[in-house]
Protein backbone atom coordinates (compact mmCIF):
# COMPACT_ATOMS: atom_id res chain seq x y z
CA UNK A 1 0.00 0.00 0.00
CA UNK A 2 1.31 3.41 -0.95
CA UNK A 3 0.82 6.50 1.17
CA UNK A 4 -0.28 9.37 -1.00
CA UNK A 5 0.99 12.73 0.18
CA UNK A 6 -1.34 15.65 -0.50
CA UNK A 7 0.33 19.01 -0.20
CA UNK A 8 -1.19 21.61 2.11
CA UNK A 9 -1.86 24.01 -0.77
CA UNK A 10 -3.77 21.37 -2.74
CA UNK A 11 -5.81 20.38 0.32
CA UNK A 12 -6.64 24.02 1.10
CA UNK A 13 -7.76 24.69 -2.49
CA UNK A 14 -9.99 21.60 -2.46
CA UNK A 15 -11.47 22.56 0.92
CA UNK A 16 -12.17 26.09 -0.28
CA UNK A 17 -13.87 24.76 -3.43
CA UNK A 18 -16.08 22.50 -1.29
CA UNK A 19 -16.96 25.43 0.96
CA UNK A 20 -17.93 27.55 -2.06
CA UNK A 21 -20.08 24.69 -3.39
CA UNK A 22 -21.85 24.42 -0.03
CA UNK A 23 -22.52 28.18 0.14
CA UNK A 24 -23.83 28.29 -3.43
CA UNK A 25 -26.03 25.26 -2.79
CA UNK A 26 -27.50 26.82 0.36
CA UNK A 27 -28.03 30.22 -1.31
CA UNK A 28 -29.89 28.78 -4.30
CA UNK A 29 -32.69 27.20 -2.26
CA UNK A 30 -36.14 27.50 -3.71
CA UNK A 31 -38.54 28.84 -1.04
CA UNK A 32 -41.58 27.29 -2.77
CA UNK A 33 -40.40 23.72 -2.01
CA UNK A 34 -41.39 22.03 1.22
CA UNK A 35 -39.12 22.99 4.15
CA UNK A 36 -37.82 19.46 4.80
CA UNK A 37 -36.65 18.75 1.25
CA UNK A 38 -33.27 19.51 -0.23
CA UNK A 39 -33.87 22.07 -2.91
CA UNK A 40 -30.56 23.76 -3.72
CA UNK A 41 -29.20 23.97 -7.24
CA UNK A 42 -26.62 21.16 -7.43
CA UNK A 43 -25.53 22.15 -10.93
CA UNK A 44 -24.72 25.71 -9.90
CA UNK A 45 -22.90 24.48 -6.79
CA UNK A 46 -20.71 22.04 -8.75
CA UNK A 47 -20.00 24.66 -11.42
CA UNK A 48 -18.95 27.19 -8.80
CA UNK A 49 -16.73 24.63 -7.06
CA UNK A 50 -15.06 23.59 -10.31
CA UNK A 51 -14.47 27.23 -11.24
CA UNK A 52 -12.90 28.04 -7.87
CA UNK A 53 -10.79 24.87 -8.00
CA UNK A 54 -9.45 25.59 -11.49
CA UNK A 55 -8.80 29.28 -10.92
CA UNK A 56 -6.91 28.71 -7.67
CA UNK A 57 -4.98 25.81 -9.20
CA UNK A 58 -3.87 28.07 -12.05
CA UNK A 59 -3.11 30.91 -9.64
CA UNK A 60 -1.00 28.81 -7.29
CA UNK A 61 0.39 26.48 -9.95
CA UNK A 62 -0.38 23.30 -8.06
CA UNK A 63 1.12 20.01 -9.12
CA UNK A 64 0.93 16.41 -8.08
CA UNK A 65 2.72 16.95 -4.77
CA UNK A 66 6.03 15.52 -5.91
CA UNK A 67 9.11 17.62 -5.19
CA UNK A 68 10.18 19.83 -8.04
CA UNK A 69 13.44 18.87 -9.68
CA UNK A 70 16.30 21.36 -9.55
CA UNK A 71 16.47 21.43 -13.31
CA UNK A 72 16.58 19.40 -16.42
CA UNK A 73 19.09 16.61 -16.77
CA UNK A 74 22.33 18.05 -18.06
CA UNK A 75 23.05 17.39 -21.69
CA UNK A 76 26.27 15.60 -22.52
CA UNK A 77 29.00 17.98 -23.66
CA UNK A 78 28.98 18.56 -27.35
CA UNK A 79 32.31 17.87 -28.93
CA UNK A 80 33.33 18.24 -32.49
CA UNK A 81 35.18 15.35 -34.00
CA UNK A 82 36.85 15.38 -37.37
CA UNK A 83 34.79 13.89 -40.10
CA UNK A 84 35.94 10.49 -41.30
CA UNK A 85 36.18 11.76 -44.88
CA UNK A 86 38.56 14.61 -44.09
CA UNK A 87 36.27 17.43 -45.29
ABEGO torsion letter per residue (X at the ends): XBBBBBBAAAAAAAAAAAAAAAAAAAAABBAABBAABBABBAAAAAAAAAAAAAAAAAAAGBBAGBBBBAEBBBBBBBBBBBBAAGX
